[in-house]
Amino acid sequence: GDSIGQTYVIHLNSFYGKTLSLSGDGNTLAVGAPNNDNGNVIVYGSRTWGMRNIIRRDDTSQFGNSVALNGDGSTIAIANASLDTVYIYTYDGAGTWSERENIEIIGGDYFGTYVSISPNGNTIAISNSLDEIYLFDYDNSNWNVRGHSFTGNKFALSNDFIIVNNKKYSLDDYSVLGIADGINNIESISIGNNKVIF
């Protein structure tokens, strides 16, 4: 079955359900509980809607303040805005989520307030507390920044466009930028093991 036999205890004030994401195919549900222990994300599968996995980190708190699943539920972006970091995990189909990479901005103004991921899992939009929206593309080995050309508190991604506050923009109009060209007013950005200081 989908359950891997883990027991999950929901603590008072865990903020279980603060964020939810349903995969595009409707078969996977991710539920954030950023105040539970160090913060957890619980993943449910649709056959019985039993718990499939718990994704947690021991080195962070507020993990899961925002979550986003791609179209088939194989990639998830999990934010910890208190650390200005978004973690990207992929699912192997056999019960294991593996961390692919993380995106961290130092001086990011609560970077990771909200996240959205495209159906194919190759583009991620991440906002901060100032409603600045950053776009990142995956090229099968690294995440590359497109820049933060958008401002808004509501946004969603498709494979080809982004909707920001009910306005639609083609992603083809926003080319991939070098890291230093794409981000302003912050100290540094780290993508995986690569770090740029400004």
N, C-alpha and C positions, 0 to 999 in steps of 0.2 A: 504494500500500500504506500501511500504518500508519506505517512507519518514515519519518522525515524526513531520514535520512542522516547523523545525528550520530554521532560516535564518542565512546564513553564509556569513560574509563579509571578503573578501580577501584583506588584506592591501598590499600596495606597499612594496616590499622587505620582504614579509612574508616567502619566500622560500617554497611556496606551491608546492608540488610535489618533494621536495628534496629527499624524500624517498617514495617508493611505495611497497606494498606487495599485491599479489593476492593469495587468498586461493587455495589450491590444487584442489578443486572441481570447481573452476572458478566462484563461486557465490558471493564472497565478496572481495571488494577492499578497502584497507586502504591507505590513503594519508597523509603524514606528512607535517606540516607547522610550523616548529619550531620557526619561527620569527613572527608568527601571535599572537598578544597579548602575553600571556605567553608561547605560543606553543600549537598547537592543532593537533589532528589526526581526520580526517574525514573518516567515514566508509560509503561505498556505497553498496547497494544491487543490485543483477543482474536482478530482474524482470523488472525494468525500469531504472536501474542504477541511481535511485534517492538517495539522501542523506538519510542514515539510522540513523546515530548518529554522534555527535561530542564528542570526548573524550578530556577533558581538565583538567588541574589542576591549581588552583589559587596560589599555594605555590611554583611554580617553573617556570623557563623560559627555553627556548630551549627544551621543552618537544616535543618529536616526531622527534628528529634528526635521528633516525632509527626506523623502525617498521617491525614486522614480524607476519604474520598470520599462524595458523596451517592449516591442510588439509581441515577441514570443516568450517573454519571461526569462530569457537566458542572460540578460545583463541588467544589473541594478546599480544605480547611483545612490549613495547614502551620504548625507551631509552631516557634518558636525560644525555648525556655524560658530560655536564658541572657540574653535580652533582654526577657523577660516579654512576648512579642509573638506573636500568631497572625495570619497573613496568609491572606486568602481570595481565591482565584482562580476565574475561570470560563472554560470552554472554548467556543470558537466553532464546534466541529465540523469546522473546516478546518485544524487544526494549530497554533492559537495559544491560549495561556493568558494571560489578562489579569488583573492584580490589581484586584479589586473594592474592597477596603478592608482595613485591618488594625485589630486590637484590641490595645492596649498598656496594661498596668497597671504603674505605677511603684511599686515596693515590693510586687510581686506574689508573692514567695516562689516563684520558678521557675514563674510562670504559663505554662501551655502544656506542663506535664509530660505530659498526655494530652489528646487532643481527640476529640470525636465529633460527627458532623453528621447531622441528620435526613435521611430519604430525599428529601424535597422541597428540601433545602438551605436551609431558612429558619430553622432553629434549630441553634445550636451549643452544646455543653457543653464547658467547658474547666476542667481542674483544675490545682492547683499542688502543690508538694511537701508541703504540709500536708494533702493530700487534700480541700481545699475545692473544690467544684464550682460554677462560675459558668455561668449560662444566658444566652444572647443570642438575640434574635429579629430577623429581617430584615423590614423593612416595604416593600421594593422601592426604598428609597432610603438607609436608615440601619439600623445594628445598634443595638438597644435592649437594655439589661440587664434581666433578670428578677430578679436577685439570686443569692446563693449559699446557697440553703436546704438544700443537701445536703453530706454529708461521706462520702467513700468512695474506695476505690482501684480499683474496677471499675464502669464505667458504660457505658450505650449508649442511644441515642436512637431513637425512632420519630417519626412526625409528631405523635403524640398523647400519648406518655408517655415517661418516662425510667426506666430500670432502674438502681438503685444498689445494689451488693452484694446482688443477687438480690431486691430489693424493688422493686415497680412503683409509680410515682407518675404521676397524670394531670397533664399540663402545663396543663390547664384550671384546676387549682387554684392555679396560680402566675401571677398577673397580671404584666404588664410594669410595671416600676418606673422611677421617675426614676433617673438615674445615681447621684446622691448618696445616694438612699435605699437603693439595692441593694447597695452595696459598703461594707464596713467594714474598718478597720485597714490601709488603704493610703494612699499619698500622693496619687495621681492616676490617672485612667484616660483614655486617648485612644482614640477611635473615629474613624478617618479623620482629618479635620482638626479635630474637636471635642475639646476637652480640658477636664476638670473637675479642679480642685485641691481637695484636702480640707484 
